[in-house]
């Protein structure tokens, strides 16, 4: 069965710096890589890692270099899509040696496994915090789904199209998503939309499909559901998602931190 790890929103800054003056994002991503390496014997093998946007905080060349240095230590194939903190042109250059990176334009790609198809879409808009899907990306989605043959599909975006109740993030979500909903809802097989951006594990309905937002690997957007609440971060434990095919698409949240255990529930029983 195919197994996919989803990491989201690492927000890498230059070595030795802290994102927002608060978060050591490089160390957080290194801890994530270390955790994956440690638990691979229990959860693996892993077929692919997807990073659903905001690889960096400022889209600088040195930030992408540091991101690659950390992630590639795993030795597991990976692919990425941009978020609103990324610089699309610099991303094209930073991953130009990867055969899945388009030469120019939206960073869309697809990948087929025997039991799963992944379709990744670029929702970033240069200079804007919110997201949108242009006609090129929507046509790419239609074409990719037409070859999926009703097997399970993961569609990956950075910006989610669902309302979470976190006001400052909801105004930055995926705009004009009616056409996306129609395309996804029309797919006959199982399909799950996986996103980033909100730094929290949130599951909701989008049309007749499930939409799951991934937690952040280093910090969370503060869960404050009041109208007019400030846009804040909280240093909650980082985590990532494991998506696998069993009877359908099954998703696990895995904390980056290490904890004591495992312990037998009844060590004296046979």
C-alpha positions in Angstrom: 0.0 0.0 0.0 1.2 3.5 -0.8 2.3 5.7 2.1 2.7 9.5 1.8 4.0 11.8 4.5 2.7 15.4 4.4 4.8 18.1 6.0 3.5 21.6 5.9 4.6 25.2 6.6 8.2 24.7 7.8 8.9 28.5 7.3 12.6 28.1 7.1 14.7 31.2 7.7 18.4 31.8 7.5 20.6 29.6 9.7 20.7 30.9 13.3 17.6 33.2 12.8 14.1 32.7 14.3 10.9 33.1 12.4 8.8 36.0 13.8 11.6 36.4 16.3 10.2 33.4 18.2 10.5 30.1 16.4 13.6 28.1 15.5 12.1 26.7 12.4 15.3 25.0 11.1 15.7 23.0 14.4 12.0 22.1 14.2 12.4 20.7 10.7 15.5 18.8 11.7 13.5 17.3 14.6 10.8 16.3 12.2 13.4 14.6 9.9 14.9 12.9 13.0 11.5 11.6 14.1 10.7 10.2 10.7 14.0 8.4 10.5 13.5 7.0 14.0 10.0 5.6 13.3 10.5 4.5 9.7 10.8 0.8 10.8 7.4 1.0 12.4 5.5 3.1 9.8 7.5 2.6 6.5 8.4 2.2 3.9 7.4 5.7 2.8 6.8 6.3 -0.9 6.9 10.1 -1.0 7.0 13.2 1.1 4.8 16.1 0.1 5.5 19.6 1.5 2.4 21.7 1.1 3.8 25.2 1.0 5.6 27.9 2.9 8.8 26.0 2.7 10.5 29.3 3.6 9.5 32.5 5.4 10.9 35.0 3.0 11.5 33.0 -0.2 15.2 33.6 -0.2 17.8 31.5 -2.0 19.6 30.6 1.2 16.4 29.5 2.8 15.6 27.1 0.0 19.2 25.7 0.2 18.8 25.1 4.0 15.4 23.5 3.4 16.9 21.1 0.9 19.9 20.3 3.1 17.6 19.3 6.0 14.9 17.3 4.1 17.3 15.5 1.8 19.1 14.0 4.8 16.1 11.5 4.9 16.9 10.0 1.5 13.1 9.7 0.8 11.7 11.1 -2.5 9.9 14.4 -1.9 8.0 17.1 -3.8 6.8 20.5 -2.9 4.3 23.2 -3.8 4.5 26.9 -3.0 2.7 28.8 -0.3 2.2 32.6 0.1 5.5 32.9 1.9 7.4 31.4 -1.0 8.9 33.1 -4.0 7.8 31.2 -7.0 10.7 32.2 -9.3 13.3 31.3 -6.6 11.5 28.0 -6.1 11.8 27.2 -9.8 15.5 27.9 -9.6 16.0 26.1 -6.3 14.5 22.9 -7.6 15.5 23.2 -11.2 17.4 19.9 -11.0 14.2 18.0 -10.1 12.3 16.4 -13.0 8.9 17.2 -11.5 9.6 21.0 -11.3 8.0 22.9 -14.2 10.4 25.2 -16.2 8.0 28.1 -15.6 4.5 29.0 -14.7 2.4 27.4 -11.9 4.1 24.7 -9.9 1.6 21.9 -10.6 2.6 18.3 -10.8 1.0 14.8 -10.7 2.3 11.4 -9.6 0.8 8.0 -10.1 1.2 5.0 -7.8 -0.6 1.7 -8.4 -3.3 2.5 -5.8 -3.1 6.3 -5.5 -2.7 9.4 -7.7 -1.4 12.6 -6.3 -2.3 15.9 -7.9 -0.5 19.0 -6.6 -1.8 22.5 -7.4 -0.2 25.9 -7.1 -2.5 28.3 -5.3 0.1 31.1 -4.6 -0.3 34.6 -5.9 2.8 36.7 -6.0 2.6 39.4 -3.3 -0.7 38.2 -1.9 -1.5 36.2 1.3 -4.6 34.6 0.0 -4.8 31.9 -2.7 -6.4 31.4 -6.0 -6.3 28.7 -8.8 -5.9 30.1 -12.3 -7.4 28.5 -15.4 -4.1 26.7 -16.2 -4.2 25.0 -12.9 -7.9 24.1 -13.1 -7.3 22.6 -16.6 -4.3 20.7 -15.2 -6.6 19.3 -12.5 -9.3 18.2 -15.0 -6.8 16.5 -17.2 -5.1 14.7 -14.3 -8.4 13.5 -12.9 -9.4 12.2 -16.3 -6.5 9.7 -16.2 -7.0 8.6 -12.6 -9.4 5.8 -13.5 -11.4 6.2 -10.3 -8.5 5.1 -8.0 -7.9 7.0 -4.8 -6.6 10.6 -5.3 -4.9 13.1 -3.0 -5.2 16.7 -4.3 -2.7 18.9 -2.5 -2.9 22.7 -2.2 -1.4 25.2 0.2 -4.5 27.4 0.8 -7.6 25.6 2.0 -11.0 26.5 0.6 -12.9 25.8 3.8 -13.8 28.3 6.6 -12.1 27.3 9.9 -13.4 30.0 12.2 -9.9 31.5 12.7 -10.8 34.8 11.2 -7.4 36.1 10.2 -6.6 32.9 8.4 -10.0 32.6 6.7 -9.6 35.9 5.0 -6.4 34.4 3.5 -7.9 31.2 2.3 -8.5 29.9 -1.3 -10.7 32.4 -3.1 -13.2 31.7 -5.9 -13.3 27.9 -5.2 -16.7 27.1 -6.7 -15.2 25.6 -9.8 -12.7 23.6 -7.8 -15.5 22.2 -5.7 -17.4 21.2 -8.9 -14.4 19.4 -10.4 -13.5 17.5 -7.2 -17.1 16.6 -6.4 -17.5 15.2 -9.9 -14.8 12.6 -9.4 -16.3 9.2 -9.0 -13.5 7.6 -7.0 -12.3 8.4 -3.4 -10.6 11.8 -3.3 -9.2 13.8 -0.4 -8.1 17.4 -0.5 -5.0 18.0 1.7 -3.9 21.6 2.5 -1.6 23.6 4.7 -1.5 27.3 5.6 -3.4 27.2 8.9 -0.8 25.2 10.9 -3.6 23.2 12.5 -5.0 19.7 12.0 -8.6 20.6 10.8 -10.9 18.3 8.9 -14.0 19.5 7.0 -16.3 18.9 4.1 -15.7 20.5 0.7 -18.5 19.6 -1.6 -18.8 15.8 -1.3 -15.1 15.4 -0.5 -13.1 15.5 2.7 -10.7 18.4 3.1 -7.9 18.1 5.7 -5.6 20.9 6.7 -2.2 19.7 8.0 -0.6 20.9 11.3 2.5 23.0 11.2 5.8 21.2 11.8 7.2 24.0 14.0 4.4 26.2 15.3 0.6 26.6 15.2 -1.7 29.5 14.4 -3.3 30.3 17.7 -6.8 28.8 18.0 -8.9 31.8 18.8 -12.4 31.7 17.3 -13.5 35.2 18.4 -14.4 37.9 15.9 -11.5 40.4 15.7 -9.0 38.1 17.4 -5.4 39.1 16.6 -3.2 37.0 14.2 -1.0 35.1 16.6 1.2 32.0 16.7 1.5 29.4 19.5 4.5 27.2 20.2 2.5 24.0 20.2 4.2 20.7 19.5 4.9 20.3 15.8 3.5 17.4 13.8 3.0 16.0 10.4 0.5 13.7 8.6 0.9 10.1 7.3 -1.6 9.3 4.5 -1.9 5.7 3.5 -4.1 3.4 1.4 -5.9 0.7 3.4 -9.7 0.3 2.8 -9.5 3.8 1.5 -7.4 6.9 2.3 -6.4 6.8 6.0 -4.6 9.7 7.7 -2.6 9.8 10.9 -1.2 12.7 12.8 2.3 12.1 14.2 3.9 14.4 16.7 7.4 15.5 16.1 8.4 15.4 19.8 9.5 12.0 21.4 7.6 10.5 24.3 8.1 7.6 26.7 6.9 4.2 25.5 5.7 2.0 24.1 4.6 0.2 27.2 2.5 -3.0 27.3 -1.0 -2.4 28.6 -0.9 -5.7 30.6 2.7 -6.8 30.9 2.0 -9.8 33.0 -0.6 -11.3 30.7 0.1 -13.9 28.0 
